[in-house]
Amino acid sequence: MLYHLLNIFGLVNKVFATGEGGETPPIKLENPLGDGTSSILILLTKLLDVVVQVGIPVIAIFIVYSGFLFVKAQGNESKLSEAKQVLLYTVIGAAIVLGATVISGVINATIVGLKA
């Protein structure tokens, strides 16, 4: 219905491409991620590598930030507990990011082993 409504106002234009001799050329879809990404495992590995490359500097920044909070607390118990909480969450996040690489490697090895 939307197509017909847009067509009334002339907002839809049909374009047909033809090659030599009036034949339609074959459509070739190229992989935007490059020739190296041929399976879902390789794609997920590349995505995980990007997450790790972005995550490690973020982890380092939050460790420095938690150290700044420890210095800024100056013995105040509530501020010290906040700094400890930030450091704990940073360590948990680091374990998740780095552990994901290990888990991905184990799953990948298991799948490759099952194929053989």
C-alpha positions as CSV (number, residue, x, y, z in Angstrom):
1,M,0.0,0.0,0.0
2,L,2.8,2.4,0.8
3,Y,4.4,1.6,-2.5
4,H,1.2,2.6,-4.3
5,L,0.8,5.8,-2.2
6,L,4.4,6.8,-3.0
7,N,3.9,5.9,-6.7
8,I,0.9,8.2,-6.9
9,F,3.1,11.2,-6.0
10,G,5.8,10.0,-8.4
11,L,8.2,9.2,-5.6
12,V,8.9,5.7,-6.8
13,N,11.0,5.2,-9.9
14,K,11.6,1.8,-11.4
15,V,15.0,1.4,-12.9
16,F,16.0,-1.7,-14.9
17,A,19.6,-2.2,-15.9
18,T,20.3,-4.1,-19.0
19,G,23.6,-5.3,-20.4
20,E,24.6,-5.8,-24.0
21,G,21.9,-7.4,-26.1
22,G,19.1,-6.5,-23.6
23,E,20.2,-9.1,-21.1
24,T,20.3,-8.3,-17.4
25,P,23.9,-8.5,-16.0
26,P,24.6,-11.1,-13.3
27,I,24.6,-9.7,-9.8
28,K,27.8,-10.2,-7.9
29,L,27.8,-9.6,-4.2
30,E,31.2,-8.9,-2.7
31,N,32.2,-9.7,0.9
32,P,32.6,-6.3,2.6
33,L,34.9,-7.8,5.3
34,G,37.4,-9.0,2.9
35,D,38.3,-12.4,1.4
36,G,39.5,-13.8,4.7
37,T,36.1,-13.9,6.3
38,S,34.5,-17.0,4.8
39,S,32.8,-18.5,7.8
40,I,30.9,-17.4,10.9
41,L,33.7,-18.6,13.2
42,I,36.2,-16.3,11.4
43,L,33.7,-13.4,11.6
44,L,33.1,-13.9,15.3
45,T,36.9,-14.2,15.9
46,K,37.4,-10.9,14.1
47,L,34.6,-9.2,16.1
48,L,36.0,-10.5,19.4
49,D,39.5,-9.2,18.4
50,V,38.0,-5.7,17.9
51,V,36.2,-5.9,21.3
52,V,39.5,-6.9,23.0
53,Q,41.5,-4.2,21.2
54,V,38.9,-1.6,22.4
55,G,38.4,-3.1,25.8
56,I,42.0,-3.3,27.0
57,P,42.6,0.5,26.8
58,V,39.2,1.1,28.5
59,I,40.2,-1.3,31.3
60,A,43.5,0.5,31.7
61,I,41.7,3.9,31.9
62,F,39.3,2.6,34.6
63,I,42.2,1.1,36.6
64,V,43.9,4.5,36.6
65,Y,40.5,6.1,37.5
66,S,40.0,3.8,40.4
67,G,43.5,4.6,41.6
68,F,42.6,8.3,41.4
69,L,39.5,7.6,43.5
70,F,41.7,5.8,46.1
71,V,44.0,8.8,46.4
72,K,41.1,11.3,46.4
73,A,39.3,9.3,49.2
74,Q,41.9,10.4,51.8
75,G,40.7,7.9,54.3
76,N,37.0,8.6,54.0
77,E,35.3,5.2,54.3
78,S,32.4,5.9,51.9
79,K,34.7,7.2,49.2
80,L,37.1,4.2,49.8
81,S,34.3,1.8,49.4
82,E,33.3,3.5,46.1
83,A,36.9,3.3,44.9
84,K,37.0,-0.4,45.8
85,Q,33.7,-1.0,44.0
86,V,35.0,0.7,40.8
87,L,38.2,-1.4,41.0
88,L,36.2,-4.6,41.5
89,Y,33.9,-3.9,38.6
90,T,37.0,-3.1,36.4
91,V,38.6,-6.4,37.3
92,I,35.4,-8.3,36.6
93,G,35.0,-6.5,33.2
94,A,38.7,-7.3,32.4
95,A,38.1,-11.0,33.3
96,I,35.0,-11.1,31.0
97,V,36.8,-9.4,28.1
98,L,39.9,-11.5,28.3
99,G,38.0,-14.7,29.3
100,A,35.9,-14.3,26.2
101,T,39.0,-14.8,24.1
102,V,39.9,-18.0,25.9
103,I,36.3,-19.3,25.7
104,S,36.2,-18.5,22.0
105,G,39.4,-20.3,21.4
106,V,38.1,-23.4,23.2
107,I,34.8,-23.4,21.3
108,N,36.6,-22.9,18.0
109,A,39.0,-25.8,18.7
110,T,36.1,-28.0,19.7
111,I,34.2,-27.2,16.5
112,V,37.2,-27.7,14.3
113,G,37.9,-31.0,16.1
114,L,34.3,-32.2,15.5
115,K,34.7,-31.5,11.8
116,A,37.7,-33.8,11.5
